[in-house]
Amino acid sequence: MKTKTNKTYFNSLLGFKNCLVPLQGLGVFLLLLMPALIFAQNYPTGKSVLDKVDGNMSAKTRIITSKMEIEGARNTRTIESKSYSIGDKKAFTEYLAPAREKGTKMLKLENQLWIYSPTTDRTVQISGHMLRQSVMGSDMSYEDMMNDTPLLERYKADVTSEETIDGRKCWVVTLTAIKPVVNYYAQKMWVDQERFVPLKVDMFAKSGKLLKRITFSDVQRVDNRWYPKKFVYKDMLKDGEGTKMTIGEIQLDATIPANYFNKGILK
């Protein structure tokens, strides 16, 4: 009777020891995984990152003088313009040079867009499929220009990793559409961890195909905030190096006369 009891006890110990083998393996796995879990927990939320980006990039009003370099089949055209905007609802742009485009004007009110051409002395409203057309032969479409609504109103944002661009550590933010109608179903944004400005943005179709890419550079201090003064807008479905934009002068939160956002200013 005593021998049987000892044998049963020995077998139970042996069974417990055998159970320890997979448990020990699990322990090693958890130890290896733990740094990654802790690292992931240190990521900020997508909302907090985009809120800080908006704090830099957004303003009640903006007055911007810029140059747009458009790469053509034979040469490169440089178009100068001055734009005025209030939030994401109203914007007026007048082209200043070269002579061929001088006097062309664009007015955006909410989701409507009008263009005045001095060559024909006509004002045309751009809508529907026409919004997908190129602006002045650039890699930007009219839809791209119209899309000033805050990203968090259109996308769910998650910080998924960290990467380095041009020596700057960036949060990689993945954006997925939460509204049925958006220009791009998903976006991937590289945000400077220190200055909270985007350094690169990729825009995708629902199929996952890369459609557009924007790269930002020459980040400078503007009225106690960081702001990129140069960017390249690239249509990934076209050949070429993309459309280069350079901001000359920028005024943030300046007063803009109300008549700049009236259709009467187009002529």
Secondary structure, 3 states (H helix, E strand, C coil): CHHHHHHHHHHHHHHHHHHHHHHHHHHHHHHHHHHHHHHHHCCCCHHHHHHHHHHHHCCCEEEEEEEEEEECCCCEEEEEEEEEEECCCEEEEEEEECCCCCCCEEEEECCEEEEEECCCCEEEEECHHHHHCECCCCCCEHHHHHCCCCHHHCEEEEEEEEEEECCEEEEEEEEEECCCCCCCCEEEEEEECCCCCEEEEEEECCCCCEEEEEEEEEEEEECCEEEEEEEEEEECCCCCCCEEEEEEEEEECCCCCHHHHCHHHHC
